[in-house]
């Protein structure tokens, strides 16, 4: 039995489709208030779980005999912090955390799940084609100054990643325009667009990040946001980031004059 802890967006839907294409049984644990309604029909077993009810999740994993499980989809952290009603297991886990950043929380949750006998996997086990390929993905190439911004932006983003702050930075002329925190990538790009046009958007894999969850991601909505903000380059870490709706995203990027590049790192 394959398990899925599902948040919002298309990623859980794509994962569920990939698992079912392999004719494997799937149990979905949907985070209440986050999940697309059309996800449910793809599950052999389906549970809706309020955020911060970790004890309930562990009991259901044991009941269903889940052998491996993936995390996919976004959770609105600000909303979760306001409305969560944690159970005892969640409170005990929360108190053990050194910090409350995303990586620390997810790593602790995964560790407890694996203690119960369920292996935590990366969704890319079933969706390898979503990983960003290396190379220039649009017909237009970065200029020499844009390459300088990409190199500079990667170094800044990696340094911020060491502190587990965010995965995205926006730069121009080797100056930091905006840094991602709790607000997410789109809001970061929008904020940068209010300050300056023609900027470079960079998303990277954080140095100590667990590759099983929360990979940096971009897609069609990212390009739409960049177009509105007047940004000109999107640089993603190749092989360690996700690129959703790639064909549509690249088509819009070509139309808007936006360069997209997958950058190998390390």
Backbone as CSV, one residue per row, in Angstrom:
resi,resn,N_x,N_y,N_z,CA_x,CA_y,CA_z,C_x,C_y,C_z
1,UNK,0.838,-1.198,0.000,0.000,0.000,0.000,0.872,1.247,0.000
2,UNK,0.640,2.151,-0.956,1.339,3.425,-1.030,0.478,4.486,-0.353
3,UNK,1.114,5.351,0.426,0.400,6.416,1.098,0.794,7.780,0.560
4,UNK,-0.110,8.729,0.683,0.144,10.105,0.268,-0.416,11.058,1.315
5,UNK,0.446,11.908,1.869,-0.003,13.019,2.713,-0.143,14.209,1.778
6,UNK,-1.384,14.619,1.533,-1.681,15.551,0.454,-2.029,16.935,0.965
7,UNK,-1.347,17.932,0.396,-1.704,19.320,0.601,-2.393,19.859,-0.638
8,UNK,-2.279,21.165,-0.871,-2.959,21.789,-1.990,-2.170,21.730,-3.281
9,UNK,-2.818,22.151,-4.363,-2.169,22.234,-5.655,-2.278,20.963,-6.480
10,UNK,-1.558,20.942,-7.599,-1.632,19.838,-8.553,-0.711,18.666,-8.218
11,UNK,0.313,18.909,-7.417,1.322,17.871,-7.162,0.720,16.585,-6.585
12,UNK,-0.152,16.653,-5.562,-0.748,15.419,-5.060,-1.551,14.678,-6.129
13,UNK,-2.244,15.434,-6.983,-3.046,14.845,-8.051,-2.156,14.089,-9.030
14,UNK,-1.029,14.697,-9.402,-0.095,14.047,-10.324,0.511,12.793,-9.704
15,UNK,0.848,12.875,-8.422,1.404,11.712,-7.732,0.386,10.574,-7.700
16,UNK,-0.853,10.897,-7.344,-1.901,9.865,-7.269,-2.117,9.212,-8.634
17,UNK,-2.135,10.008,-9.686,-2.293,9.459,-11.029,-1.143,8.514,-11.378
18,UNK,0.081,8.889,-11.004,1.247,8.060,-11.317,1.209,6.734,-10.571
19,UNK,0.794,6.769,-9.306,0.684,5.540,-8.525,-0.390,4.624,-9.111
20,UNK,-1.531,5.194,-9.460,-2.623,4.384,-10.013,-2.259,3.829,-11.388
21,UNK,-1.432,4.569,-12.152,-0.994,4.076,-13.459,-0.162,2.803,-13.325
22,UNK,0.482,2.658,-12.171,1.256,1.447,-11.896,0.416,0.354,-11.238
23,UNK,-0.893,0.645,-11.127,-1.862,-0.312,-10.559,-1.529,-0.694,-9.114
24,UNK,-1.061,0.289,-8.353,-0.761,0.083,-6.944,-1.887,0.660,-6.087
25,UNK,-2.203,0.015,-4.964,-3.221,0.568,-4.065,-2.713,1.841,-3.400
26,UNK,-3.611,2.820,-3.225,-3.224,4.131,-2.715,-4.180,4.570,-1.613
27,UNK,-3.608,4.973,-0.479,-4.394,5.589,0.583,-3.939,7.037,0.719
28,UNK,-4.907,7.942,0.720,-4.605,9.370,0.780,-5.026,9.933,2.131
29,UNK,-4.102,10.666,2.747,-4.371,11.397,3.983,-4.364,12.883,3.612
30,UNK,-5.549,13.427,3.429,-5.701,14.783,2.913,-5.736,15.788,4.062
31,UNK,-4.904,16.817,3.972,-4.918,17.877,4.978,-6.181,18.713,4.777
32,UNK,-7.008,18.748,5.774,-8.317,19.404,5.681,-8.169,20.870,5.274
33,UNK,-8.962,21.271,4.285,-8.965,22.652,3.847,-7.924,23.001,2.812
34,UNK,-7.092,22.034,2.403,-6.005,22.319,1.466,-6.158,21.611,0.117
35,UNK,-6.863,20.488,0.088,-6.770,19.541,-1.024,-7.835,19.795,-2.101
36,UNK,-7.448,19.566,-3.357,-8.396,19.627,-4.477,-9.483,18.571,-4.309
37,UNK,-10.752,18.904,-4.593,-11.839,17.929,-4.410,-11.762,16.739,-5.357
38,UNK,-11.111,16.913,-6.515,-11.051,15.805,-7.471,-9.951,14.797,-7.144
39,UNK,-9.271,14.975,-6.018,-8.244,14.012,-5.617,-8.871,12.737,-5.058
40,UNK,-9.979,12.887,-4.369,-10.584,11.766,-3.646,-10.864,10.528,-4.507
41,UNK,-11.411,10.679,-5.735,-11.711,9.487,-6.538,-10.494,8.644,-6.909
42,UNK,-9.292,9.204,-6.794,-8.083,8.457,-7.140,-7.616,7.537,-6.014
43,UNK,-8.205,7.670,-4.834,-7.752,6.900,-3.672,-8.547,5.613,-3.506
44,UNK,-7.849,4.552,-3.108,-8.542,3.344,-2.682,-9.123,3.538,-1.287
45,UNK,-8.390,4.298,-0.482,-8.868,4.687,0.854,-8.529,6.157,1.038
46,UNK,-9.432,6.906,1.654,-9.259,8.356,1.746,-9.633,8.833,3.141
47,UNK,-8.726,9.613,3.742,-8.987,10.189,5.066,-8.707,11.687,5.017
48,UNK,-9.563,12.445,5.626,-9.338,13.884,5.760,-8.887,14.152,7.190
49,UNK,-7.725,14.780,7.326,-7.131,14.980,8.642,-6.878,16.463,8.866
50,UNK,-7.367,17.020,9.944,-7.039,18.426,10.252,-5.538,18.580,10.481
51,UNK,-5.015,19.739,10.142,-3.603,20.011,10.370,-3.291,19.863,11.862
52,UNK,-2.102,19.346,12.167,-1.622,19.183,13.549,-2.326,18.075,14.304
53,UNK,-2.894,17.100,13.595,-3.437,15.904,14.254,-2.545,14.713,13.890
54,UNK,-1.290,14.807,14.343,-0.278,13.831,13.970,-0.550,12.467,14.589
55,UNK,-1.068,12.472,15.796,-1.394,11.207,16.452,-2.403,10.405,15.654
56,UNK,-3.404,11.077,15.112,-4.411,10.405,14.294,-3.784,9.815,13.046
57,UNK,-2.878,10.553,12.422,-2.203,10.064,11.220,-1.427,8.785,11.504
58,UNK,-0.662,8.752,12.588,0.123,7.566,12.915,-0.763,6.346,13.141
59,UNK,-1.894,6.542,13.783,-2.830,5.425,14.001,-3.376,4.892,12.688
60,UNK,-3.695,5.792,11.770,-4.242,5.374,10.481,-3.196,4.676,9.617
61,UNK,-1.946,5.126,9.692,-0.875,4.464,8.956,-0.743,3.002,9.389
62,UNK,-0.812,2.789,10.679,-0.719,1.424,11.206,-1.928,0.606,10.800
63,UNK,-3.105,1.205,10.897,-4.352,0.514,10.539,-4.342,0.074,9.078
64,UNK,-3.853,0.950,8.179,-3.887,0.667,6.748,-2.699,-0.158,6.267
65,UNK,-1.701,-0.342,7.108,-0.527,-1.110,6.703,0.252,-0.452,5.577
66,UNK,0.417,0.883,5.666,1.111,1.633,4.612,2.608,1.330,4.666
67,UNK,3.161,0.880,3.547,4.577,0.505,3.487,5.478,1.692,3.149
68,UNK,4.994,2.583,2.276,5.750,3.778,1.918,4.798,4.936,1.714
69,UNK,5.276,6.140,2.033,4.406,7.308,1.962,5.190,8.521,1.481
70,UNK,4.510,9.384,0.751,5.126,10.613,0.235,4.339,11.822,0.716
71,UNK,5.050,12.941,0.839,4.434,14.244,1.097,4.347,14.974,-0.242
72,UNK,3.189,15.515,-0.578,3.076,16.306,-1.804,2.014,17.383,-1.623
73,UNK,2.290,18.553,-2.166,1.328,19.644,-2.089,1.694,20.664,-1.033
74,UNK,1.151,21.859,-1.196,1.495,22.938,-0.276,0.492,23.044,0.870
75,UNK,0.980,23.569,1.968,0.146,23.885,3.124,0.369,25.354,3.438
76,UNK,-0.707,26.099,3.606,-0.591,27.510,3.941,-0.176,27.616,5.414
77,UNK,1.117,27.804,5.617,1.659,27.764,6.971,1.060,28.842,7.867
78,UNK,0.845,30.034,7.311,0.280,31.108,8.132,-1.125,30.747,8.607
79,UNK,-1.908,30.111,7.715,-3.255,29.681,8.098,-3.191,28.551,9.119
80,UNK,-2.253,27.630,8.912,-2.107,26.512,9.840,-1.758,26.995,11.243
81,UNK,-0.879,27.987,11.329,-0.481,28.506,12.641,-1.644,29.179,13.355
82,UNK,-2.555,29.776,12.577,-3.695,30.475,13.189,-4.788,29.519,13.647
83,UNK,-5.034,28.460,12.861,-6.227,27.652,13.093,-5.963,26.229,13.583
84,UNK,-4.704,25.832,13.708,-4.402,24.471,14.140,-4.882,24.210,15.564
85,UNK,-5.406,23.007,15.786,-5.798,22.524,17.113,-5.024,21.228,17.366
86,UNK,-3.768,21.337,17.794,-2.895,20.163,17.860,-3.321,19.136,18.901
87,UNK,-3.102,17.864,18.539,-3.315,16.797,19.516,-2.034,16.625,20.342
88,UNK,-2.071,15.712,21.296,-0.953,15.543,22.224,0.323,15.142,21.500
89,UNK,0.221,14.224,20.538,1.403,13.775,19.805,2.060,14.939,19.067
90,UNK,1.245,15.811,18.484,1.773,16.979,17.781,2.458,17.941,18.738
91,UNK,1.846,18.171,19.892,2.425,19.082,20.885,3.780,18.581,21.369
92,UNK,3.866,17.279,21.617,5.131,16.712,22.078,6.214,16.849,21.010
93,UNK,5.846,16.620,19.743,6.787,16.766,18.642,7.215,18.222,18.497
94,UNK,6.269,19.136,18.595,6.522,20.579,18.448,7.531,21.069,19.488
95,UNK,7.401,20.561,20.718,8.282,20.987,21.816,9.720,20.496,21.635
96,UNK,9.896,19.432,20.881,11.230,18.879,20.661,12.022,19.637,19.601
97,UNK,11.339,20.424,18.777,11.994,21.055,17.643,12.978,22.137,18.075
98,UNK,14.123,22.147,17.429,15.124,23.184,17.688,14.675,24.511,17.087
99,UNK,14.139,24.442,15.856,13.517,25.600,15.206,12.178,25.136,14.648
100,UNK,11.357,26.081,14.156,10.053,25.720,13.579,10.020,26.026,12.085
101,UNK,11.179,25.987,11.435,11.220,26.152,9.992,10.760,24.878,9.293
102,UNK,10.438,25.013,7.995,9.809,23.912,7.269,10.628,22.626,7.308
103,UNK,11.929,22.730,7.008,12.768,21.524,6.953,12.792,20.803,8.289
104,UNK,12.929,21.567,9.360,13.009,20.969,10.695,11.709,20.239,11.037
105,UNK,10.583,20.860,10.714,9.283,20.247,11.001,9.100,18.966,10.191
106,UNK,9.334,19.036,8.884,9.113,17.881,8.020,10.060,16.733,8.349
107,UNK,11.309,17.059,8.670,12.273,16.017,9.022,11.842,15.292,10.304
108,UNK,11.345,16.056,11.274,10.889,15.458,12.531,9.661,14.585,12.311
109,UNK,8.731,15.052,11.495,7.535,14.266,11.175,7.920,12.976,10.464
110,UNK,8.826,13.075,9.491,9.261,11.891,8.755,9.944,10.881,9.676
111,UNK,10.746,11.372,10.592,11.431,10.481,11.526,10.445,9.695,12.374
112,UNK,9.405,10.366,12.857,8.392,9.684,13.670,7.596,8.680,12.842
113,UNK,7.296,9.030,11.601,6.574,8.108,10.730,7.400,6.848,10.484
114,UNK,8.700,7.020,10.250,9.545,5.861,9.971,9.740,4.998,11.214
115,UNK,9.674,5.610,12.393,9.722,4.827,13.629,8.531,3.882,13.727
116,UNK,7.416,4.304,13.124,6.198,3.477,13.170,6.197,2.380,12.114
117,UNK,7.239,2.344,11.257,7.372,1.260,10.295,7.020,1.604,8.858
118,UNK,6.714,2.864,8.565,6.401,3.298,7.200,7.571,4.097,6.637
119,UNK,8.038,3.726,5.457,9.150,4.426,4.829,8.653,5.705,4.152
120,UNK,9.343,6.822,4.396,9.010,8.087,3.743,9.851,8.214,2.479
121,UNK,9.173,8.407,1.341,9.852,8.472,0.047,9.659,9.849,-0.585
122,UNK,10.450,10.128,-1.609,10.233,11.327,-2.411,9.150,11.039,-3.446
123,UNK,8.245,11.983,-3.692,7.261,11.786,-4.762,7.898,11.583,-6.123
124,UNK,9.132,12.056,-6.295,9.789,11.911,-7.589,10.130,10.450,-7.906
125,UNK,9.981,9.558,-6.945,10.118,8.127,-7.246,9.118,7.732,-8.323
126,UNK,7.931,8.330,-8.289,6.887,8.045,-9.264,6.750,9.144,-10.320
127,UNK,7.414,10.286,-10.106,7.285,11.426,-11.023,8.668,11.991,-11.401
128,UNK,9.583,11.162,-11.883,10.933,11.665,-12.183,10.957,12.721,-13.282
129,UNK,9.959,12.716,-14.162,9.937,13.660,-15.282,9.665,15.094,-14.837
130,UNK,9.243,15.299,-13.590,8.987,16.650,-13.102,10.257,17.382,-12.679
131,UNK,11.355,16.666,-12.534,12.611,17.312,-12.141,13.124,18.207,-13.275
132,UNK,13.613,19.368,-12.924,14.096,20.342,-13.912,15.346,19.829,-14.615
133,UNK,15.345,19.773,-15.943,16.559,19.344,-16.650,17.601,20.463,-16.677
134,UNK,18.850,20.089,-16.880,19.927,21.076,-17.007,19.918,21.691,-18.394
135,UNK,20.272,22.964,-18.458,20.406,23.634,-19.744,19.460,24.806,-19.899
136,UNK,19.598,25.505,-21.007,18.722,26.633,-21.323,17.460,26.062,-21.958
137,UNK,16.315,26.312,-21.361,15.065,25.661,-21.754,14.223,26.507,-22.697
138,UNK,14.657,27.731,-22.959,13.978,28.607,-23.908,14.929,28.925,-25.061
139,UNK,14.363,29.439,-26.147,15.217,29.758,-27.295,16.123,30.949,-26.995
140,UNK,15.628,31.882,-26.213,16.445,33.032,-25.826,17.379,32.646,-24.684
141,UNK,18.614,33.105,-24.725,19.624,32.774,-23.727,19.847,33.945,-22.767
142,UNK,20.334,33.669,-21.569,20.688,34.778,-20.675,21.828,35.605,-21.258
143,UNK,21.788,36.909,-21.029,22.904,37.773,-21.403,24.060,37.538,-20.422
144,UNK,25.194,38.097,-20.715,26.344,37.932,-19.811,26.049,38.519,-18.430
145,UNK,25.370,39.656,-18.387,25.034,40.257,-17.086,24.001,39.428,-16.340
146,UNK,23.075,38.821,-17.086,22.095,37.940,-16.435,22.760,36.685,-15.883
147,UNK,23.764,36.161,-16.589,24.514,35.023,-16.048,25.228,35.414,-14.757
148,UNK,25.753,36.622,-14.725,26.394,37.092,-13.498,25.393,37.159,-12.349
149,UNK,24.170,37.599,-12.663,23.125,37.644,-11.637,22.723,36.242,-11.180
150,UNK,22.679,35.307,-12.126,22.330,33.923,-11.772,23.372,33.350,-10.814
151,UNK,24.640,33.520,-11.158,25.730,33.005,-10.312,25.688,33.660,-8.932
152,UNK,25.527,34.969,-8.928,25.444,35.699,-7.653,24.219,35.257,-6.859
153,UNK,23.081,35.173,-7.539,21.840,34.790,-6.860,21.895,33.389,-6.270
154,UNK,22.548,32.462,-6.968,22.691,31.108,-6.428,23.492,31.131,-5.127
155,UNK,24.567,31.911,-5.098,25.384,31.962,-3.883,24.594,32.567,-2.720
156,UNK,23.792,33.594,-3.004,22.969,34.201,-1.957,21.903,33.224,-1.478
157,UNK,21.213,32.577,-2.427,20.133,31.653,-2.071,20.660,30.465,-1.267
158,UNK,21.847,29.973,-1.625,22.429,28.859,-0.873,22.786,29.290,0.554
159,UNK,23.293,30.516,0.687,23.628,31.019,2.028,22.374,31.163,2.886
160,UNK,21.292,31.671,2.280,20.023,31.780,3.007,19.461,30.398,3.324
161,UNK,19.682,29.461,2.397,19.227,28.087,2.619,19.911,27.429,3.804
162,UNK,21.149,27.809,4.058,21.868,27.301,5.234,21.110,27.641,6.518
163,UNK,20.413,28.784,6.493,19.634,29.220,7.653,18.195,28.728,7.598
164,UNK,17.852,27.962,6.536,16.501,27.406,6.369,15.449,28.517,6.334
165,UNK,15.743,29.579,5.565,14.809,30.707,5.478,13.868,30.547,4.295
166,UNK,14.404,30.324,3.115,13.573,30.206,1.920,14.386,29.654,0.778
167,UNK,13.732,29.441,-0.368,14.399,28.835,-1.519,14.555,29.800,-2.692
168,UNK,13.964,30.972,-2.598,13.914,31.886,-3.730,14.510,33.248,-3.383
169,UNK,15.307,33.777,-4.293,15.752,35.168,-4.208,15.561,35.815,-5.567
170,UNK,15.378,37.118,-5.566,15.285,37.893,-6.797,16.416,38.914,-6.774
171,UNK,17.193,38.960,-7.861,18.359,39.848,-7.901,18.371,40.651,-9.200
172,UNK,19.110,41.745,-9.186,19.342,42.547,-10.388,20.658,43.285,-10.216
173,UNK,21.500,43.158,-11.238,22.811,43.813,-11.220,23.587,43.477,-9.951
174,UNK,23.545,42.189,-9.602,24.236,41.636,-8.431,23.847,42.361,-7.135
175,UNK,22.570,42.713,-7.065,21.982,43.249,-5.834,20.736,42.436,-5.501
176,UNK,20.536,42.158,-4.231,19.348,41.408,-3.812,18.149,42.357,-3.789
177,UNK,17.106,41.981,-4.536,15.886,42.782,-4.597,14.852,42.269,-3.601
178,UNK,14.710,40.945,-3.509,13.715,40.358,-2.602,14.155,38.960,-2.195
179,UNK,13.765,38.572,-0.991,14.090,37.264,-0.430,12.794,36.608,0.031
180,UNK,12.644,35.329,-0.297,11.441,34.594,0.102,11.483,34.211,1.582
181,UNK,10.374,34.402,2.258,10.223,33.908,3.631,8.897,33.155,3.701
182,UNK,8.020,33.535,4.600,6.765,32.816,4.793,5.770,33.050,3.663
183,UNK,5.929,34.154,2.915,4.909,34.554,1.939,4.873,33.703,0.683
184,UNK,5.972,32.995,0.351,6.006,32.152,-0.833,6.600,32.858,-2.044
185,UNK,6.844,32.063,-3.091,7.573,32.546,-4.265,6.820,33.625,-5.031
186,UNK,5.549,33.399,-5.321,4.797,34.368,-6.119,4.782,35.740,-5.452
187,UNK,4.529,35.769,-4.151,4.497,37.049,-3.436,5.876,37.714,-3.439
188,UNK,6.927,36.905,-3.392,8.294,37.448,-3.447,8.555,38.111,-4.800
189,UNK,8.139,37.436,-5.869,8.319,37.991,-7.215,7.494,39.266,-7.387
190,UNK,6.260,39.247,-6.897,5.396,40.433,-6.987,6.020,41.620,-6.249
191,UNK,6.561,41.345,-5.074,7.191,42.412,-4.282,8.414,42.974,-5.015
192,UNK,9.187,42.089,-5.638,10.351,42.535,-6.400,9.931,43.392,-7.588
193,UNK,8.824,43.008,-8.245,8.347,43.744,-9.400,7.938,45.173,-9.080
194,UNK,7.531,45.411,-7.848,7.167,46.767,-7.421,8.401,47.644,-7.214
195,UNK,9.550,46.985,-7.078,10.793,47.721,-6.834,11.599,47.960,-8.101
196,UNK,11.596,46.969,-9.009,12.405,47.117,-10.224,11.957,46.112,-11.281
197,UNK,12.007,46.487,-12.567,11.734,45.520,-13.632,13.004,44.767,-14.020
198,UNK,12.827,43.770,-14.916,13.956,43.062,-15.555,14.856,42.318,-14.565
199,UNK,14.278,41.809,-13.508,15.069,41.105,-12.489,15.210,39.622,-12.825
200,UNK,16.078,38.964,-12.079,16.358,37.531,-12.234,15.840,36.791,-11.002
201,UNK,15.018,35.761,-11.239,14.417,34.963,-10.167,15.182,33.643,-10.063
202,UNK,15.628,33.301,-8.872,16.419,32.085,-8.648,15.755,31.237,-7.576
203,UNK,15.627,29.929,-7.848,15.132,28.988,-6.832,16.124,27.848,-6.706
204,UNK,16.505,27.527,-5.463,17.529,26.516,-5.233,17.098,25.513,-4.167
205,UNK,17.781,24.403,-4.184,17.667,23.373,-3.159,18.537,23.797,-1.974
206,UNK,17.966,23.852,-0.792,18.724,24.300,0.372,19.802,23.277,0.743
207,UNK,20.975,23.731,1.180,22.122,22.835,1.381,21.854,21.616,2.258
208,UNK,21.069,21.765,3.320,20.842,20.634,4.224,19.417,20.100,4.112
209,UNK,18.773,20.398,2.995,17.379,19.994,2.798,17.259,18.499,2.588
210,UNK,16.185,17.927,3.101,15.874,16.527,2.849,15.206,16.441,1.473
211,UNK,15.776,15.685,0.530,15.233,15.643,-0.831,13.888,14.948,-0.954
212,UNK,13.398,14.384,0.134,12.109,13.687,0.059,10.922,14.637,0.066
213,UNK,11.116,15.880,0.490,9.970,16.788,0.532,10.387,18.245,0.358
214,UNK,9.377,19.015,-0.070,9.514,20.468,-0.218,10.637,20.864,-1.166
215,UNK,10.769,20.152,-2.285,11.732,20.583,-3.294,11.310,21.945,-3.842
216,UNK,12.282,22.797,-4.191,11.916,24.055,-4.833,11.143,23.759,-6.113
217,UNK,10.151,24.573,-6.409,9.313,24.301,-7.569,8.914,25.579,-8.278
218,UNK,8.595,25.419,-9.554,8.097,26.514,-10.379,7.173,25.892,-11.419
219,UNK,6.497,26.751,-12.165,5.589,26.247,-13.181,4.914,27.383,-13.913
220,UNK,3.776,27.078,-14.508,3.053,28.063,-15.295,2.707,29.300,-14.483
221,UNK,2.239,29.111,-13.237,1.870,30.264,-12.418,3.085,31.143,-12.130
222,UNK,4.249,30.535,-11.980,5.473,31.307,-11.759,5.747,32.238,-12.939
223,UNK,5.603,31.714,-14.141,5.843,32.522,-15.339,4.793,33.627,-15.465
224,UNK,3.547,33.309,-15.154,2.490,34.328,-15.177,2.834,35.468,-14.217
225,UNK,3.274,35.106,-13.016,3.631,36.116,-12.016,4.836,36.929,-12.470
226,UNK,5.825,36.255,-13.052,7.021,36.963,-13.547,6.659,37.940,-14.666
227,UNK,5.768,37.520,-15.557,5.343,38.390,-16.650,4.706,39.664,-16.104
228,UNK,3.821,39.513,-15.116,3.157,40.671,-14.513,4.169,41.574,-13.793
229,UNK,5.173,40.955,-13.185,6.159,41.714,-12.406,7.282,42.280,-13.262
230,UNK,7.334,41.878,-14.538,8.391,42.372,-15.414,9.726,41.699,-15.211
231,UNK,9.751,40.520,-14.567,11.002,39.779,-14.384,11.403,39.117,-15.698
232,UNK,12.686,38.897,-15.903,13.168,38.462,-17.211,13.847,37.097,-17.250
233,UNK,14.284,36.566,-16.102,14.986,35.273,-16.095,14.511,34.439,-14.914
234,UNK,14.267,33.158,-15.180,13.994,32.189,-14.122,15.095,31.139,-14.154
235,UNK,15.835,31.018,-13.049,16.908,30.027,-12.937,16.559,29.037,-11.833
236,UNK,16.449,27.768,-12.206,16.106,26.701,-11.273,17.280,25.741,-11.144
237,UNK,17.438,25.173,-9.963,18.520,24.203,-9.778,18.148,22.898,-10.472
238,UNK,18.926,22.504,-11.453,18.637,21.317,-12.249,18.739,20.048,-11.416
239,UNK,17.792,19.140,-11.632,17.813,17.842,-10.970,17.358,17.855,-9.536
240,UNK,17.217,19.067,-8.948,16.815,19.152,-7.550,15.717,20.206,-7.354
241,UNK,14.966,20.434,-8.422,13.787,21.286,-8.351,12.717,20.698,-9.257
242,UNK,11.477,21.112,-9.037,10.349,20.622,-9.817,9.882,21.705,-10.777
243,UNK,9.499,21.286,-11.976,8.994,22.231,-12.964,7.664,21.689,-13.483
244,UNK,6.568,22.277,-12.986,5.223,21.821,-13.326,4.728,22.481,-14.619
245,UNK,3.836,21.779,-15.316,3.233,22.302,-16.551,4.308,22.908,-17.454
246,UNK,5.371,22.141,-17.639,6.579,22.674,-18.286,6.310,23.188,-19.693
247,UNK,5.559,22.428,-20.487,5.313,22.835,-21.870,4.561,24.166,-21.936
248,UNK,3.501,24.304,-21.147,2.729,25.545,-21.136,3.557,26.698,-20.570
249,UNK,4.320,26.405,-19.524,5.141,27.445,-18.892,6.186,27.972,-19.862
250,UNK,6.849,27.073,-20.582,7.888,27.500,-21.517,7.291,28.231,-22.717
251,UNK,6.103,27.826,-23.129,5.429,28.515,-24.227,5.118,29.964,-23.847
252,UNK,4.607,30.161,-22.631,4.316,31.514,-22.163,5.604,32.308,-21.978
253,UNK,6.648,31.643,-21.493,7.936,32.316,-21.313,8.467,32.827,-22.651
254,UNK,8.364,32.012,-23.685,8.804,32.434,-25.023,8.019,33.663,-25.481
255,UNK,6.717,33.612,-25.276,5.844,34.717,-25.681,6.183,36.005,-24.940
256,UNK,6.538,35.855,-23.651,6.785,37.027,-22.789,8.248,37.475,-22.823
257,UNK,9.108,36.748,-23.527,10.522,37.112,-23.551,11.249,36.794,-22.269
258,UNK,10.778,35.770,-21.565,11.399,35.347,-20.302,12.332,34.161,-20.581
259,UNK,13.539,34.227,-20.074,14.508,33.148,-20.213,14.344,32.180,-19.050
260,UNK,14.363,30.880,-19.343,14.299,29.843,-18.309,15.503,28.936,-18.442
261,UNK,16.189,28.703,-17.346,17.410,27.900,-17.389,17.474,26.969,-16.180
262,UNK,17.894,25.725,-16.425,18.165,24.771,-15.363,19.652,24.741,-15.099
263,UNK,20.060,25.074,-13.887,21.477,25.264,-13.576,21.980,24.129,-12.686
264,UNK,22.935,23.312,-13.175,23.558,22.314,-12.289,24.327,23.027,-11.180
265,UNK,24.320,22.442,-9.994,25.027,23.095,-8.898,25.747,22.048,-8.063
266,UNK,26.973,22.336,-7.701,27.725,21.451,-6.836,28.346,20.279,-7.593
